[in-house]
Amino acid sequence: MQTANKKVINGWAMYDWANSVYNLVITTTFFPIYFLAVTKGDTDGIVTFLGRKFQNSALYNYTAAMAYLLVAIASPILSSIADTRGNKKNFLIFFTLLGSISCSALYNFNDSNLAWGVIFFLLATVGYCGGLVFYNSYLPEIAAPEDRDRISARGYSLGYIGSVLMQLLGFALVTLKPFGMTDGKAVQFTFLLVGIWWLGFALITFKRLPASKPVAERSKGNAVAEGIRELKKVYAQVKVLPVLKRFLRAFFFYSMGVQTVMLAATVFGSKVLNLESSVLIATVVAIQVVAVLGAWAMARLSGKFGNMPVLVVTVLLWIVICIMGYRMKTAMDFYILACGVGLVMGGIQSLSRSTYAKLMPETKDTASFFSYYDVTEKIAIVIGMASFAYIDDYTKDIRNSVLALVVFFVIGLGWLISALIKQRQLNKEGVTSEKA
């Protein structure tokens, strides 16, 4: 196949610019800081929700885990509909609307309406995660295999650059407090701006991406049955592709760690070191600047050494980061750790996506295949976030939660090495269908 024209590629990458502000500005920075602040009260962070008491940080992580679980359950059904009916773009639009409107609704969240904040945070996260299934599935449709690392990295880089700009805008609002804003109102206004940014720039993507074509020979029966059937079909194909099978197992385990660190890092810095909000926000801006460089550097390295060896080294770095996080004692430790996270954060996400796109077989069912990838990631996140929250809630020490993530990374590393060994074995035998 040939890579699509520049207009389509840039339109696709623009969705990363649009929606990454939610993941990196809201869930990584402003919302967790704000959530912990408004739920701290006089009880040292113990809150009551649905009749049960939680550590406020644990409730935050449980809510994120529930959002990912809902997407993991729904995406196989929705991706089946997208493939058979050819309405992939419609689902992308739906989840964008759900996410951006729910994000804007967080403007009304304060210390008197905990349920409002939890519900709309959950819905906004569902919108963000759900949209990614259909966005990612466009990559093998618009990019030739040899261009997928580069184009995937372009999307992530645009996402980080856009997020930095929004971070700086939010930081300016919190610092300068224009129009007589309080700290809380400035953060709430940032939630509103992120929702507007997300939807506004996504319109460029909606305009430029081509409509997907339905798979004509498919039946248009029960959507749930079709979704389960599609997932089984993809699983059957994955089972006979030894490198892809091993890679997905590795991806499942290291995603438990990667995504949990990204989602919980700010909560960790706030609770362990009691860092000021302005310091945390500035640190996350720095992380994202480094992440742009990391995504591009790993795309270049993968072109020279191959995807698998670069991923092996990256997971090793994540293990070191988790151990350093457990031993962290000072603000300087946190800053050094943040730079390390930034270096490997964008790279491992971008390279994982492009590696999967290169290893998957030629198929028209791109939404179904990326739904399988997405379900793998989302279930991993659910387990990672729930484990992180449970250990935090049970031991009352969030450091233990960070240390536990090392187990996930070690298992993922083992499967990555297995995939690399199998890939080299197949290459010696002249099998080229699973090169990455």
C-alpha positions as CSV (number, residue, x, y, z in Angstrom):
1,M,0.0,0.0,0.0
2,Q,1.0,3.7,-0.3
3,T,1.0,6.2,2.4
4,A,-1.8,8.7,2.2
5,N,-1.2,12.3,1.2
6,K,0.3,14.9,3.6
7,K,-3.1,16.5,4.2
8,V,-4.6,13.2,5.4
9,I,-1.5,12.3,7.5
10,N,-1.5,15.7,9.2
11,G,-5.2,15.6,9.8
12,W,-4.8,12.2,11.5
13,A,-1.9,13.4,13.6
14,M,-3.9,16.5,14.6
15,Y,-6.3,14.3,16.7
16,D,-3.3,13.6,19.0
17,W,-2.9,17.4,19.2
18,A,-6.6,17.7,20.1
19,N,-7.2,14.9,22.6
20,S,-3.8,14.6,24.3
21,V,-4.5,17.8,26.2
22,Y,-7.1,15.8,28.2
23,N,-4.8,12.9,29.1
24,L,-1.7,15.1,29.8
25,V,-3.2,18.3,31.1
26,I,-6.3,17.0,33.0
27,T,-5.5,13.4,34.2
28,T,-1.8,13.9,34.6
29,T,-1.7,17.4,36.1
30,F,-4.6,19.7,37.0
31,F,-7.4,17.3,37.8
32,P,-5.5,15.0,40.2
33,I,-4.1,18.0,42.1
34,Y,-7.4,19.7,42.2
35,F,-9.2,16.5,43.2
36,L,-6.9,15.8,46.1
37,A,-7.2,19.5,47.2
38,V,-11.0,19.7,47.2
39,T,-11.5,16.2,48.8
40,K,-8.9,16.6,51.6
41,G,-11.3,18.4,54.0
42,D,-10.7,17.9,57.7
43,T,-10.3,14.1,57.5
44,D,-6.9,14.0,56.0
45,G,-8.1,12.7,52.6
46,I,-10.7,10.2,53.7
47,V,-13.9,10.6,51.6
48,T,-17.2,8.8,51.5
49,F,-18.6,7.7,48.2
50,L,-21.5,5.3,47.6
51,G,-21.6,4.6,51.3
52,R,-17.9,3.5,51.6
53,K,-14.9,5.4,52.9
54,F,-11.8,5.7,50.6
55,Q,-8.4,7.4,50.6
56,N,-9.1,10.3,48.1
57,S,-6.1,9.1,46.0
58,A,-7.5,5.6,45.9
59,L,-10.9,6.8,44.8
60,Y,-9.3,8.8,42.0
61,N,-7.5,5.7,40.8
62,Y,-10.5,3.4,41.2
63,T,-12.6,5.8,39.0
64,A,-9.9,5.9,36.3
65,A,-9.8,2.1,36.4
66,M,-13.6,1.8,36.0
67,A,-13.5,4.1,33.0
68,Y,-10.9,1.9,31.3
69,L,-12.9,-1.2,32.2
70,L,-16.0,0.2,30.5
71,V,-14.1,0.9,27.3
72,A,-12.5,-2.6,27.4
73,I,-16.0,-4.1,27.5
74,A,-17.6,-1.9,24.9
75,S,-14.8,-1.5,22.3
76,P,-15.0,-5.0,20.7
77,I,-18.7,-4.5,20.0
78,L,-18.3,-1.0,18.7
79,S,-15.3,-1.8,16.6
80,S,-17.2,-4.7,15.0
81,I,-20.0,-2.2,14.1
82,A,-17.4,0.2,12.7
83,D,-15.8,-2.5,10.5
84,T,-19.1,-4.0,9.2
85,R,-21.0,-0.8,8.8
86,G,-18.1,1.5,7.7
87,N,-18.9,4.1,10.3
88,K,-15.5,4.3,12.1
89,K,-15.4,8.1,11.9
90,N,-18.9,8.4,13.4
91,F,-17.7,6.6,16.5
92,L,-14.6,8.8,16.7
93,I,-16.9,11.8,16.6
94,F,-19.2,10.4,19.3
95,F,-16.5,9.6,21.8
96,T,-14.9,13.0,21.1
97,L,-18.2,14.8,21.9
98,L,-18.7,12.6,25.1
99,G,-15.2,13.3,26.3
100,S,-14.9,17.0,25.5
101,I,-18.3,17.9,26.9
102,S,-17.8,15.9,30.1
103,C,-14.3,17.5,30.5
104,S,-15.9,20.9,30.2
105,A,-18.5,19.9,32.8
106,L,-15.7,19.5,35.4
107,Y,-15.8,23.3,35.5
108,N,-18.7,22.9,38.0
109,F,-16.9,20.4,40.3
110,N,-16.0,21.7,43.8
111,D,-15.8,20.5,47.4
112,S,-19.6,20.3,47.7
113,N,-20.3,17.9,44.9
114,L,-18.0,14.9,44.9
115,A,-20.3,12.7,42.8
116,W,-20.4,15.3,40.0
117,G,-16.6,15.3,39.8
118,V,-16.3,11.5,39.9
119,I,-19.1,10.9,37.3
120,F,-17.8,13.5,34.7
121,F,-14.2,12.4,35.2
122,L,-15.3,8.9,34.5
123,L,-17.3,9.9,31.4
124,A,-14.5,12.2,30.1
125,T,-12.0,9.3,30.4
126,V,-14.4,7.0,28.6
127,G,-14.6,9.5,25.8
128,Y,-10.8,9.8,25.6
129,C,-10.1,6.1,25.7
130,G,-13.0,5.1,23.4
131,G,-12.0,7.6,20.7
132,L,-8.4,6.2,20.7
133,V,-9.6,2.8,19.5
134,F,-10.9,4.3,16.2
135,Y,-8.2,6.9,15.9
136,N,-5.4,4.3,16.2
137,S,-7.2,1.9,13.8
138,Y,-6.7,4.5,11.0
139,L,-2.9,4.2,11.2
140,P,-2.5,1.0,9.1
141,E,-5.1,2.4,6.6
142,I,-3.3,5.6,5.9
143,A,0.4,4.6,6.3
144,A,2.6,2.1,4.6
145,P,4.5,-0.3,7.0
146,E,7.8,1.5,6.5
147,D,6.2,4.9,7.4
148,R,4.2,3.8,10.5
149,D,6.9,4.4,13.2
150,R,7.5,7.9,11.8
151,I,3.8,8.8,11.5
152,S,2.9,7.4,14.9
153,A,5.8,9.4,16.4
154,R,4.5,12.5,14.6
155,G,1.1,12.1,16.3
156,Y,2.5,11.6,19.7
157,S,4.9,14.6,19.3
158,L,2.0,16.9,18.2
159,G,0.1,15.7,21.2
160,Y,2.9,16.6,23.6
161,I,3.5,19.9,22.0
162,G,-0.2,20.8,22.1
163,S,-0.3,19.7,25.7
164,V,2.6,21.9,26.7
165,L,0.9,24.9,25.2
166,M,-2.3,24.2,27.2
167,Q,-0.2,23.4,30.3
168,L,1.4,26.8,30.0
169,L,-1.9,28.5,29.5
170,G,-3.4,26.7,32.6
171,F,-0.2,27.5,34.6
172,A,-0.6,31.2,33.6
173,L,-4.2,31.2,34.8
174,V,-3.3,29.6,38.1
175,T,-0.3,31.9,38.7
176,L,-1.8,35.2,37.5
177,K,-5.4,34.7,38.4
178,P,-6.8,37.1,35.9
179,F,-10.3,38.7,36.3
180,G,-10.2,38.2,40.0
181,M,-10.1,34.4,39.8
182,T,-9.3,32.3,42.8
183,D,-6.9,29.3,42.5
184,G,-9.8,26.9,42.3
185,K,-11.7,28.9,39.7
186,A,-8.6,29.2,37.5
187,V,-8.2,25.4,37.5
188,Q,-11.9,24.9,36.8
189,F,-11.6,27.3,33.9
190,T,-8.7,25.2,32.6
191,F,-11.0,22.2,32.5
192,L,-13.4,24.2,30.4
193,L,-10.7,25.3,28.0
194,V,-9.4,21.7,27.6
195,G,-12.8,20.6,26.5
196,I,-13.1,23.4,24.0
197,W,-9.6,22.7,22.6
198,W,-10.3,19.0,22.3
199,L,-13.4,19.4,20.3
200,G,-12.2,22.4,18.3
201,F,-9.1,20.9,16.9
202,A,-10.7,17.5,16.4
203,L,-12.9,19.1,13.8
204,I,-9.8,19.3,11.5
205,T,-9.4,15.5,11.9
206,F,-13.0,14.8,11.1
207,K,-12.8,16.9,8.0
208,R,-9.6,15.3,6.6
209,L,-9.9,11.7,7.5
210,P,-11.5,9.5,4.8
211,A,-14.7,7.6,5.6
212,S,-14.0,4.0,6.2
213,K,-15.7,1.5,3.9
214,P,-17.9,-1.3,5.2
215,V,-16.9,-4.9,4.8
216,A,-19.7,-5.9,2.4
217,E,-19.5,-9.7,3.0
218,R,-20.2,-9.4,6.7
219,S,-23.6,-10.0,8.1
220,K,-25.3,-7.1,9.9
221,G,-26.9,-9.1,12.7
222,N,-26.6,-8.7,16.4
223,A,-23.9,-6.2,17.2
224,V,-22.9,-8.0,20.5
225,A,-22.6,-11.3,18.8
226,E,-20.6,-9.7,16.0
227,G,-18.3,-8.0,18.5
228,I,-17.5,-11.3,20.3
229,R,-17.1,-13.1,16.9
230,E,-14.7,-10.4,15.7
231,L,-12.6,-10.6,18.9
232,K,-12.4,-14.4,18.6
233,K,-11.4,-14.1,14.9
234,V,-8.6,-11.7,15.8
235,Y,-7.5,-14.0,18.7
236,A,-7.4,-17.0,16.3
237,Q,-5.1,-15.1,13.9
238,V,-2.9,-13.8,16.8
239,K,-2.4,-17.3,18.1
240,V,-0.7,-18.4,14.8
241,L,1.6,-15.4,14.7
242,P,4.3,-16.2,17.3
243,V,6.0,-12.8,17.4
244,L,2.8,-10.8,17.6
245,K,1.4,-13.2,20.3
246,R,4.5,-12.7,22.4
247,F,4.6,-8.9,21.8
248,L,0.9,-8.6,23.0
249,R,1.7,-10.5,26.1
250,A,4.6,-8.2,26.8
251,F,2.5,-5.1,26.0
252,F,-0.2,-6.3,28.4
253,F,2.2,-6.5,31.3
254,Y,4.3,-3.4,30.7
255,S,1.2,-1.4,30.0
256,M,0.0,-2.1,33.6
257,G,3.1,-0.2,34.7
258,V,3.4,2.5,32.1
259,Q,-0.1,3.8,32.1
260,T,-0.4,3.6,35.9
261,V,2.8,5.6,36.4
262,M,1.5,8.2,33.9
263,L,-1.9,8.5,35.5
264,A,-0.7,8.5,39.1
265,A,2.6,10.4,39.0
266,T,1.1,13.7,40.0
267,V,-0.9,12.2,42.8
268,F,2.3,10.5,44.0
269,G,4.3,13.7,44.0
270,S,1.6,15.6,45.8
271,K,1.1,13.0,48.5
272,V,4.6,11.9,49.2
273,L,6.5,15.3,48.9
274,N,3.6,17.7,49.4
275,L,4.9,19.7,46.5
276,E,3.1,22.9,45.6
277,S,0.6,22.8,42.7
278,S,2.7,25.3,40.7
279,V,5.8,23.1,41.0
280,L,4.0,20.0,39.9
281,I,2.5,21.7,36.9
282,A,5.9,23.1,35.9
283,T,7.4,19.7,36.3
284,V,4.8,18.1,34.1
285,V,5.4,20.7,31.4
286,A,9.0,19.8,31.4
287,I,8.1,16.1,31.2
288,Q,6.1,16.7,28.0
289,V,8.9,18.7,26.4
290,V,11.3,15.8,27.1
291,A,8.6,13.3,25.9
292,V,8.6,15.0,22.4
293,L,12.3,14.3,22.1
294,G,11.8,10.8,23.5
295,A,9.2,9.9,20.9
296,W,11.3,11.1,18.0
297,A,14.5,9.6,19.3
298,M,13.0,6.2,19.7
299,A,11.5,6.3,16.2
300,R,15.0,7.0,14.9
301,L,16.5,4.3,17.1
302,S,13.9,1.7,16.0
303,G,14.8,2.5,12.4
304,K,18.4,1.7,13.1
305,F,18.2,-1.2,15.6
306,G,14.6,-2.5,15.2
307,N,11.5,-2.0,17.3
308,M,12.0,-4.9,19.7
309,P,15.5,-4.2,20.9
310,V,14.6,-0.5,21.6
311,L,11.4,-1.6,23.5
312,V,13.5,-4.0,25.6
313,V,15.9,-1.2,26.7
314,T,12.9,1.1,27.3
315,V,11.2,-1.3,29.7
316,L,14.5,-1.8,31.5
317,L,14.5,2.0,32.0
318,W,10.9,1.9,33.4
319,I,12.0,-0.7,36.0
320,V,14.8,1.7,37.1
321,I,12.3,4.5,37.3
322,C,9.9,2.6,39.6
323,I,12.7,1.6,42.0
324,M,13.9,5.2,42.1
325,G,10.3,6.3,42.7
326,Y,10.0,4.0,45.8
327,R,13.3,5.4,47.2
328,M,12.4,9.1,46.3
329,K,12.9,11.4,49.3
330,T,13.5,15.0,48.0
331,A,12.0,17.3,45.4
332,M,15.2,17.0,43.4
333,D,14.7,13.2,43.3
334,F,11.2,13.9,41.9
335,Y,12.6,16.3,39.2
336,I,15.2,13.8,38.1
337,L,12.6,11.0,38.0
338,A,10.2,13.2,36.0
339,C,12.8,13.7,33.3
340,G,13.3,10.0,33.1
341,V,9.6,9.4,32.8
342,G,9.4,12.0,30.1
343,L,12.2,10.4,28.1
344,V,10.6,7.0,27.9
345,M,6.9,7.9,28.2
346,G,6.2,9.1,24.6
347,G,8.6,6.7,23.1
348,I,7.1,3.5,24.5
349,Q,3.6,4.5,23.6
350,S,4.5,5.6,20.0
351,L,6.7,2.6,19.4
352,S,4.2,0.1,20.8
353,R,1.4,1.4,18.5
354,S,3.6,1.3,15.4
355,T,5.1,-2.1,16.3
356,Y,1.6,-3.6,16.6
357,A,0.6,-2.0,13.3
358,K,3.7,-3.5,11.6
359,L,3.2,-7.0,13.1
360,M,-0.5,-7.4,12.4
361,P,-1.5,-9.1,9.2
362,E,-2.9,-7.4,6.1
363,T,-6.6,-7.0,6.8
364,K,-9.6,-4.8,6.2
365,D,-10.6,-5.2,9.8
366,T,-8.3,-2.6,11.2
367,A,-10.8,-1.4,13.8
368,S,-11.3,-4.9,15.1
369,F,-7.6,-5.6,15.3
370,F,-6.9,-2.3,17.1
371,S,-9.9,-3.0,19.4
372,Y,-8.0,-6.2,20.4
373,Y,-4.9,-4.1,21.0
374,D,-7.0,-1.6,22.9
375,V,-8.8,-4.2,25.0
376,T,-5.4,-5.6,25.9
377,E,-4.2,-2.2,27.0
378,K,-7.3,-1.2,28.9
379,I,-7.6,-4.5,30.9
380,A,-3.9,-4.0,31.7
381,I,-4.6,-0.4,32.9
382,V,-7.6,-1.6,35.0
383,I,-5.4,-4.2,36.7
384,G,-2.6,-1.8,37.2
385,M,-4.7,1.1,38.5
386,A,-6.8,-1.1,40.7
387,S,-3.7,-2.8,42.2
388,F,-2.1,0.6,42.7
389,A,-5.2,1.9,44.4
390,Y,-5.7,-1.2,46.6
391,I,-2.1,-1.2,47.8
392,D,-2.3,2.5,48.6
393,D,-5.6,2.0,50.4
394,Y,-4.5,-1.1,52.3
395,T,-0.9,0.0,53.3
396,K,-1.6,3.7,53.6
397,D,1.7,4.3,51.8
398,I,1.6,5.1,48.1
399,R,5.3,4.2,47.8
400,N,4.5,0.5,48.1
401,S,2.1,0.9,45.1
402,V,5.0,2.2,42.9
403,L,7.3,-0.6,44.0
404,A,4.7,-3.2,43.1
405,L,4.7,-2.0,39.5
406,V,8.2,-3.5,39.0
407,V,6.6,-7.0,38.9
408,F,4.5,-6.0,35.9
409,F,7.5,-4.5,34.1
410,V,9.7,-7.6,34.7
411,I,7.1,-10.0,33.3
412,G,6.6,-7.7,30.3
413,L,10.4,-7.6,29.8
414,G,10.5,-11.4,29.8
415,W,7.9,-11.7,27.0
416,L,9.6,-8.9,25.0
417,I,12.8,-10.8,25.1
418,S,11.0,-14.0,24.0
419,A,9.4,-12.1,21.1
420,L,12.8,-10.7,20.0
421,I,14.3,-14.2,20.1
422,K,11.5,-15.7,18.1
423,Q,11.6,-12.9,15.6
424,R,15.3,-13.4,15.0
425,Q,14.7,-17.1,14.6
426,L,12.1,-16.5,12.0
427,N,14.3,-14.1,10.2
428,K,17.0,-16.7,9.9
429,E,14.4,-19.1,8.5
430,G,13.4,-16.5,5.9
431,V,10.0,-15.7,7.4
432,T,9.4,-11.9,6.8
433,S,5.7,-11.5,7.8
434,E,6.5,-10.5,11.4
435,K,9.2,-8.0,11.0
436,A,9.2,-4.9,13.3
